[in-house]
Amino acid sequence: MSDEHSEPDRVETRSHLLPEEAVVGSDDPEAQAEAILTESDDREDRNMAPDTVLEHRTSDQTVTPSEPPD
């Protein structure tokens, strides 16, 4: 979990559906957000080498767009 945000803040932020999620909807966006964040946290910590440093980046920091956004 990030030190910057409390768990309720993370869930609240993630419970806002992404466009592709909004297309199909969600019966319980907060429960869905909790499950997504739990899975993400589990994957983030699994099998890390002791000297590994995690870098948190957004997609716009890691990908050079080939064309301007719509």
Sine and cosine of phi, psi and omega as CSV:
sin_phi,cos_phi,sin_psi,cos_psi,sin_omega,cos_omega
0.00,0.00,0.58,-0.82,-0.01,-1.00
-0.95,0.30,0.63,-0.78,0.06,-1.00
-0.96,0.29,-0.34,0.94,-0.08,-1.00
-0.96,0.28,-0.50,0.87,-0.12,-0.99
-0.79,-0.62,0.61,-0.79,0.09,-1.00
-0.97,0.24,0.32,-0.95,0.00,-1.00
-0.84,0.55,-0.73,0.69,0.03,-1.00
-0.87,0.50,-0.59,0.81,0.04,-1.00
-0.91,0.41,-0.67,0.74,0.02,-1.00
-0.89,0.46,-0.69,0.72,-0.01,-1.00
-0.91,0.42,-0.69,0.72,0.00,-1.00
-0.87,0.50,-0.71,0.71,0.00,-1.00
-0.90,0.44,-0.71,0.71,-0.06,-1.00
-0.97,0.24,-0.33,0.95,-0.04,-1.00
-0.95,0.30,-0.22,0.98,0.11,-0.99
-0.96,0.26,0.89,-0.45,-0.13,-0.99
-0.91,0.42,0.66,-0.76,0.14,-0.99
-0.95,0.32,0.36,-0.93,-0.04,-1.00
-0.80,0.60,-0.68,0.74,-0.01,-1.00
-0.94,0.33,-0.44,0.90,0.08,-1.00
-0.97,0.22,-0.59,0.81,-0.01,-1.00
-0.90,0.44,-0.50,0.87,0.01,-1.00
-0.86,0.52,-0.68,0.74,-0.02,-1.00
-1.00,-0.10,-0.26,0.97,0.04,-1.00
0.98,0.20,0.04,-1.00,0.03,-1.00
-0.47,-0.88,0.73,-0.68,0.04,-1.00
-0.95,0.31,-0.50,0.87,-0.05,-1.00
-0.54,-0.84,0.99,0.12,-0.06,-1.00
-0.84,0.54,-0.56,0.83,-0.01,-1.00
-0.94,0.35,-0.66,0.75,0.05,-1.00
-0.91,0.41,-0.63,0.78,0.05,-1.00
-0.89,0.46,-0.69,0.72,0.01,-1.00
-0.88,0.47,-0.69,0.73,0.02,-1.00
-0.87,0.50,-0.69,0.73,0.00,-1.00
-0.91,0.42,-0.68,0.73,0.01,-1.00
-0.89,0.45,-0.72,0.69,-0.03,-1.00
-0.92,0.39,-0.62,0.78,0.04,-1.00
-0.89,0.46,-0.73,0.68,0.02,-1.00
-0.89,0.46,-0.67,0.74,0.02,-1.00
-0.88,0.47,-0.70,0.71,0.03,-1.00
-0.88,0.47,-0.65,0.76,0.01,-1.00
-0.89,0.46,-0.70,0.71,-0.01,-1.00
-0.92,0.38,-0.56,0.83,-0.05,-1.00
-0.91,0.42,-0.57,0.82,-0.10,-0.99
-0.99,-0.11,-0.24,0.97,-0.13,-0.99
-0.94,0.35,0.76,-0.65,0.14,-0.99
0.84,0.55,0.53,0.85,0.04,-1.00
-0.98,0.20,0.67,-0.74,0.11,-0.99
-0.94,0.35,0.51,-0.86,-0.05,-1.00
-0.83,0.55,-0.51,0.86,-0.04,-1.00
-0.99,-0.13,0.20,0.98,0.00,-1.00
-0.95,0.31,0.67,-0.74,0.07,-1.00
-0.90,-0.43,0.84,-0.54,0.03,-1.00
-0.99,0.14,0.72,-0.69,0.10,-0.99
-0.92,-0.39,0.80,-0.60,0.02,-1.00
-0.98,-0.19,0.89,-0.46,-0.01,-1.00
-0.76,-0.64,0.40,-0.92,0.13,-0.99
-1.00,-0.06,0.28,-0.96,-0.05,-1.00
-0.87,0.49,-0.54,0.84,0.00,-1.00
-0.95,0.32,-0.25,0.97,0.05,-1.00
-1.00,-0.01,-0.22,0.98,-0.09,-1.00
-0.91,-0.41,-0.28,0.96,-0.08,-1.00
-0.83,-0.55,0.73,-0.68,0.09,-1.00
-1.00,0.01,0.90,-0.44,-0.03,-1.00
-0.90,0.44,0.64,-0.77,0.02,-1.00
-1.00,0.09,-0.33,0.94,0.05,-1.00
-0.53,-0.85,0.36,-0.93,-0.03,-1.00
-0.89,0.46,0.51,-0.86,0.04,-1.00
-0.92,0.40,0.41,-0.91,0.02,-1.00
-0.94,0.33,0.00,0.00,0.00,0.00
